[in-house]
Amino acid sequence: MWAGRDVGKLEPWRFLSYVLPHTSIAHLALNVVVQTLVGVPAEAAQGTLRVAAIYAGGALSGAVATAVICPALQMAGSSAAIYALLTSHLADVFLVRKTLDEFL
């Protein structure tokens, strides 16, 4: 289930399934907390499908970048997907702030 293992095999599911296993309970707990703190407000503002697409796109982008840069690296956790959520939230905050500045 780890992305990067058995380099050269065609196993495309590994580009998304690496977000499921984590290296420890603390790693899993931290990812769940951050996903909850960022994902719930993002879902309320942007909608479920858009947040799901951002999450999956971030996970896929992280896996592809890692496969290109260091193909033998074994990946675990959802950090790339969380970074995509954080970036999306940051862009949303700047856009809303611009709208609020124009309103006020």
N, C-alpha and C positions, 0 to 999 in steps of 0.2 A: 504494500500500500504506500510505500515511501516513494516519492518522486525522485528519480535519479538512480535508483538501483537497477541493475542489469542494463547498463547503457547499451544501446543498439537495438533493443527489443522494441517492437511497436506496441506500446501499451498506453493509448491516449487517455484512458480514464485517470491515470496518475497525475495529469495536469490539473485536475480538480479535486481528486480524492485525498491529496496530501493535507488538506485543511482539516480533516477529521481526526487523525491521531495527533497527540501532543506528547511532549517529552516528560511531563510530570503533571501532577495534580495542580500544582501552583501555576504552571504554564496554562493549563486549561482554564483554571479559575480566573486568571488575569484576562485572558482572551474573552471569556464570557462576560466579565464585568465591563470591559471596554466596549464590546459589541452591544451590550445592553444600554450603556450610557450614551453611546453615539448612534446606534442603530434605531432605537425607538423614536427619538426626536426626528431623525432623518426620514424615517418611514412616515411619520405624521406630516412632515413638510413636503416630501417628494413622492410618496406613494410606495406601496409594497413592490410592485414590479420594477420600478426604477431602482430601488435600493437593492433588490435581488440581482439585477443586472450589473450594478456597480460592484457588488460583493463578488459575484462570479467573475466579472471582468478583471477585477484586481487580483483574484486568486490565479486566474489563467495567465495574466501578465507577469506575475511573480514567478510562476513555474516556467514560463517560456524564457524569461530573462535569466533565470538560474540555469536552465538547460543549455543556454547559449554560452554563458560565462563560465560555468563550472558544472559540466554534465554529470560528474560522479558524485556530486553533493547529495546527501540524503536530506530531504526536507520534511518537516512536520510542523503543524500549527497553522493558524490562519492570519499570521501577521500581515502578509501582503494584502489580503482582503480587508483587514482592519485599516491599513494605511489608505486604501482606496476609499473606505467610508469616511475616514478623517479628512481626507482631501476634498471629498464631495461636500462634507459639512462645512469646511472652511470656505469653499467657493460659495456655498449657499449663504453663509453669514455675511460675506462681502457683498453679495448681490442684494440681500435684504437691507443691509446698512445703507447701500447706495440709494435704494428706494425710500428708506426712511429719511435720509438726508434731503432728498428732493421733496418729500412730503412736508417736512418741518421747515 
